[in-house]
Amino acid sequence: MKRITLVVGALLLSCTLLFAAGGQQQQQQQQSGGSSQIRVTALIRNLNEQFVKDYSEVLRRLARERGVELNLQDANNAQDTQLTQLQTAINQGYRLFIIIPVERDLSEQMNKMINDVGGIAAYSNVAPTVDSLKISKNFFYASSPETVAGRYQGDIIADYFDKYPNKAPGKALNMLYIRGMDGYTATKFREIGMQAALKDRGYAVKYIAADTANWAPDQAQQKMDAWLAAYKGQFNVVVAQNDGMALGAVESLIANGYTKANADDGTVLQFPVLGVDATQDALNSMNESKLYATVLQDAVGQATTAFDVIYQYASTGSILGKVANGISPATQTTEEAPADDPAVIGQCYMVPFVPVTKANYRDYLAK
């Protein structure tokens, strides 16, 4: 009797373990859309911008390498389109999301929709709101601190004029400044960082002209054409908040004759022009001594970190507190949302910016 009891007990234990394992497997399948294959939807704000294109290509490569089904959607900068794409993906059983939102304020509505079906999302490039991350510990931010990008721009500008002080007498910078789209975290904090760095280095900044070009090269070129006609001889530096707009400014300066015979100061233009992103087009321009400098916003790093957050969660059922793409969750708050709130700091993975100048640009230039 005792032997029978032991056998029956062992059988019951085996059934219990199998049932538990089956339940865990079923839960993981539900998280990846009802299939054993991991299924991820990437909701991308606008594939017209080079950084976002590069980010998306990294996602496609990672999905191929890891056998992940990737459903990548371009919202063409339309909020309604992105919300519709999210709802469609949810209806199709997707529960894993990588998101570059059209606008940060959209993140709260999107996260409520995702949370209602037990999903998870990792954001990059455009920061989600603090309130959106507070909805659940299954929402993450894998991006770069925009203030740092601006500070690097400011330091590069200061280094240039420290070396050529006759080009900015009295440390006076008369700047043409091209902003990104209004309302973006990058637009706000890149400017704050640049101004802070230049102030720390003893420079006084006067905007001869400043306006948005909506991240677009053609808009930046048109803006510069008008400014060059209006403010000839009144400025000594041009700064744009991304490489696309910086290259638009470069083309305008060349077309309007703002070039010189040599590049002994690092540029054939009469004034240094700076951008952010370190796209290959920007690096090629630096190689031709046109664009003076840029700041690497690491599309590979951001996309890989966001992907790794989602992949680890889908594979193990957990990610909170774990390293993703070699980056640990942040522990120190910053001045930028959402990483400025201690309640969500552990959900933020901060991918570093890198200044790119004549000294190191070849390290990033495609061979």
C-alpha positions in Angstrom: 0.0 0.0 0.0 2.8 2.3 0.9 4.5 1.6 -2.5 1.2 2.4 -4.4 0.8 5.6 -2.4 4.3 6.7 -3.3 3.8 5.9 -7.0 0.5 7.8 -7.1 2.1 10.7 -5.3 4.9 10.8 -7.8 2.4 10.7 -10.7 0.5 13.6 -9.2 3.7 15.6 -8.7 4.7 14.9 -12.4 1.3 16.0 -13.6 1.5 19.2 -11.5 4.9 20.1 -12.9 3.7 19.4 -16.4 0.6 21.5 -15.9 2.7 24.4 -14.5 5.2 24.2 -17.3 2.4 24.1 -19.8 0.8 27.1 -18.2 4.1 29.0 -18.3 4.6 28.1 -21.9 1.0 29.2 -22.7 1.6 32.5 -21.0 4.8 33.1 -23.0 2.9 32.2 -26.2 0.1 34.6 -25.3 2.7 37.4 -24.8 4.2 36.7 -28.2 0.8 36.5 -29.9 -0.4 32.9 -29.4 2.5 31.3 -31.2 5.8 29.8 -30.0 7.6 32.3 -32.3 8.2 35.7 -30.7 6.1 38.3 -32.5 6.9 42.0 -32.1 5.3 45.1 -33.6 7.4 48.2 -34.1 5.4 51.4 -34.3 7.7 54.0 -35.9 6.7 57.7 -36.2 8.2 58.5 -39.5 10.6 56.6 -41.8 11.5 59.8 -43.7 14.2 60.7 -41.2 17.6 59.1 -41.5 18.1 58.3 -37.8 14.7 56.6 -37.7 15.4 54.7 -40.9 18.7 53.5 -39.4 16.9 52.5 -36.2 14.3 50.5 -38.1 17.0 48.7 -40.2 18.7 47.5 -37.0 15.3 46.1 -35.7 14.9 44.2 -39.0 18.4 42.8 -38.8 18.0 41.7 -35.2 14.6 40.1 -35.9 16.2 38.1 -38.7 19.1 37.0 -36.6 17.0 35.9 -33.6 14.1 34.4 -35.6 11.6 37.0 -34.4 8.5 37.9 -36.5 8.7 41.7 -36.9 5.6 43.8 -37.9 7.1 47.2 -38.6 4.6 50.1 -39.1 5.3 53.7 -40.4 2.9 56.2 -39.0 4.0 59.0 -41.3 4.0 61.4 -38.3 0.2 61.0 -37.9 -1.1 60.3 -34.4 -4.4 58.8 -35.5 -2.5 56.5 -37.9 -0.2 55.3 -35.1 -3.1 54.6 -32.7 -4.9 52.7 -35.5 -1.8 50.6 -36.1 -1.5 49.8 -32.4 -5.1 48.7 -32.2 -4.8 46.6 -35.3 -1.7 44.9 -33.9 -3.5 44.2 -30.6 -6.4 42.7 -32.5 -4.0 40.5 -34.4 -2.6 39.1 -31.1 0.6 41.1 -30.8 1.6 41.9 -27.2 5.2 43.0 -27.6 5.9 46.5 -28.9 8.9 48.7 -29.7 7.7 52.3 -30.2 9.0 55.6 -31.5 5.8 57.6 -30.8 4.7 60.4 -33.1 4.4 62.6 -30.0 5.4 61.9 -26.3 1.9 62.7 -25.1 0.6 59.8 -27.1 2.5 57.3 -24.9 -0.1 57.3 -22.1 -3.0 56.4 -24.3 -0.9 53.7 -26.1 0.3 52.2 -22.8 -3.2 52.0 -21.5 -4.2 50.1 -24.6 -1.2 47.8 -24.3 -1.6 47.3 -20.5 -5.3 46.3 -21.0 -4.1 43.2 -22.9 -1.1 42.4 -20.7 1.5 43.6 -23.1 4.9 45.3 -22.8 6.6 48.2 -24.7 10.0 49.8 -25.0 10.3 53.3 -26.3 13.1 55.1 -28.0 14.0 58.5 -29.5 10.9 60.3 -28.4 10.5 60.0 -24.7 7.3 58.7 -23.2 5.8 60.6 -20.3 6.4 59.7 -16.7 2.7 59.0 -16.2 2.8 56.5 -19.1 5.6 54.5 -17.5 3.8 54.5 -14.2 0.9 52.6 -15.7 3.0 49.4 -15.4 6.5 48.1 -14.7 6.3 46.6 -18.2 6.9 49.9 -20.0 10.5 51.0 -20.7 12.6 53.8 -22.2 15.7 52.9 -24.2 17.2 56.1 -25.5 19.7 58.8 -25.0 19.8 61.9 -22.7 19.2 64.9 -25.0 20.8 67.4 -22.7 24.1 65.6 -23.2 23.8 65.9 -27.0 23.4 69.7 -26.6 26.3 69.9 -24.2 28.6 68.1 -26.6 27.6 70.5 -29.3 28.3 73.4 -27.0 31.7 72.0 -26.1 32.7 71.4 -29.7 31.7 75.0 -30.5 33.7 76.3 -27.6 36.8 74.2 -28.6 36.6 75.6 -32.1 36.5 79.3 -31.0 39.0 78.7 -28.3 41.4 77.7 -31.1 40.3 80.5 -33.4 39.4 83.4 -31.0 39.6 86.0 -33.7 36.4 84.4 -35.2 34.5 85.2 -32.0 35.9 88.4 -30.5 35.1 88.7 -26.8 33.7 85.2 -26.9 30.6 86.5 -28.6 28.7 83.9 -30.6 26.2 85.2 -33.2 24.3 82.1 -34.0 21.8 80.8 -36.6 20.0 78.0 -34.8 17.7 75.4 -36.5 15.4 73.6 -34.1 13.6 70.3 -34.6 9.9 69.9 -34.3 8.1 71.8 -31.6 7.1 69.8 -28.6 9.8 67.2 -28.8 12.0 66.4 -25.8 15.0 66.6 -28.1 14.1 70.0 -29.3 13.9 71.4 -25.8 16.8 69.7 -24.1 19.4 69.8 -26.9 19.1 73.6 -26.8 19.2 73.7 -23.0 22.4 71.6 -23.0 24.1 73.6 -25.7 23.4 76.9 -24.0 24.6 75.5 -20.6 27.9 74.2 -22.0 28.7 77.5 -23.8 27.8 79.5 -20.7 30.1 77.3 -18.6 32.9 77.9 -21.2 32.4 81.7 -20.9 30.7 82.3 -24.3 27.7 84.7 -24.8 25.2 83.4 -27.3 23.0 85.7 -29.4 20.5 84.2 -31.8 20.7 86.2 -35.0 17.9 83.9 -36.1 16.3 80.8 -34.7 13.3 78.7 -35.9 12.1 75.2 -36.5 12.7 73.2 -39.7 10.8 70.2 -38.4 13.9 67.9 -38.7 13.7 68.2 -42.5 16.7 69.0 -44.7 14.7 70.9 -47.4 13.0 73.1 -44.8 16.4 73.9 -43.2 17.9 74.8 -46.6 14.9 77.1 -47.4 15.2 78.7 -44.0 18.9 79.2 -44.4 18.5 80.8 -47.9 16.2 83.4 -46.3 18.5 84.0 -43.4 21.6 84.4 -45.6 19.8 87.1 -47.6 18.7 88.9 -44.4 21.7 88.5 -42.1 24.8 88.6 -44.3 27.9 89.3 -42.2 26.0 89.1 -38.9 26.7 85.5 -37.8 29.7 83.2 -37.1 28.2 79.8 -36.4 25.3 77.6 -37.5 23.9 74.9 -35.3 21.1 72.4 -36.1 19.4 69.9 -33.9 19.9 67.0 -36.3 22.1 66.1 -39.2 19.4 66.4 -41.8 18.8 70.0 -41.0 22.6 70.7 -40.7 23.2 69.2 -44.2 20.4 71.4 -45.5 22.2 74.4 -44.0 25.5 73.2 -45.6 23.9 73.1 -49.0 22.5 76.6 -48.6 25.9 78.0 -47.6 27.6 76.3 -50.5 24.9 77.5 -53.0 25.2 81.0 -51.7 28.9 81.2 -51.9 29.9 80.9 -48.2 33.0 78.8 -48.9 36.7 79.5 -48.7 39.9 78.2 -50.4 41.0 75.8 -47.7 39.8 73.7 -44.8 42.7 74.5 -42.4 40.1 75.0 -39.6 38.3 71.8 -40.4 35.7 73.1 -42.9 35.6 74.6 -46.4 32.7 76.8 -45.2 33.2 80.2 -43.8 31.5 79.2 -40.6 31.3 75.9 -38.7 28.1 74.0 -39.0 27.1 71.4 -36.4 24.4 68.7 -36.3 23.3 65.7 -34.2 23.0 62.0 -35.1 26.2 61.1 -36.9 24.4 59.7 -39.9 26.5 58.3 -42.8 25.5 61.3 -44.9 26.8 63.6 -42.2 30.0 61.7 -41.8 30.5 61.8 -45.6 30.1 65.6 -45.4 32.7 65.7 -42.6 35.0 63.7 -44.8 34.6 66.3 -47.5 35.3 69.1 -44.8 31.9 70.5 -45.2 29.9 69.7 -42.0 32.2 70.6 -39.2 31.0 68.2 -36.5 28.1 66.1 -35.2 27.1 64.1 -32.1 26.4 60.4 -32.4 22.9 59.5 -31.5 23.4 55.8 -31.5 20.7 54.2 -33.7 22.3 50.8 -33.3 22.6 51.2 -29.5 19.0 52.4 -29.0 17.4 49.9 -31.3 19.4 47.0 -29.9 18.6 48.0 -26.3 14.9 48.3 -27.0 14.9 45.0 -28.9 16.8 43.2 -26.1 14.4 44.5 -23.5 11.5 43.0 -25.4 13.3 39.8 -26.4 14.4 39.0 -22.9 10.9 39.5 -21.6 9.4 37.3 -24.3 12.0 34.6 -23.7 12.0 34.6 -19.9 8.9 36.4 -18.7 11.0 39.0 -16.9 13.2 42.0 -17.6 12.8 44.5 -14.7 16.3 45.1 -13.2 18.1 43.2 -15.9 20.9 44.4 -18.2 19.9 45.0 -21.8 22.5 45.2 -24.6 25.1 45.6 -21.9 23.3 48.6 -20.3 22.0 48.5 -16.8 18.7 50.2 -15.8 19.4 53.8 -14.6 19.8 54.5 -10.9 20.4 58.2 -10.8 17.7 60.7 -11.9 18.5 63.4 -14.5 16.8 66.7 -15.4 15.0 65.1 -18.3 11.7 63.3 -18.2 11.0 60.4 -17.8 14.4 59.8 -16.1 13.8 62.7 -13.7 11.3 60.7 -11.6 12.6 58.2 -9.0 9.4 56.1 -9.4 10.4 55.1 -13.0 14.1 55.5 -13.1 14.6 51.7 -13.1 12.6 51.5 -16.3 15.1 53.7 -18.2 18.0 52.4 -20.2 20.2 55.3 -21.1 22.3 54.9 -24.3 25.2 57.4 -24.3 25.7 60.1 -26.9 29.3 60.5 -28.4 30.8 63.7 -29.8 32.0 63.2 -33.3 34.8 65.5 -34.6 37.6 65.4 -37.1 39.6 63.5 -34.4 37.3 60.4 -34.5 34.7 60.6 -37.3 36.5 57.9 -39.3 35.7 55.4 -36.5 32.0 55.7 -37.6 32.4 56.3 -41.3 31.2 53.3 -43.3 34.1 51.5 -45.0 
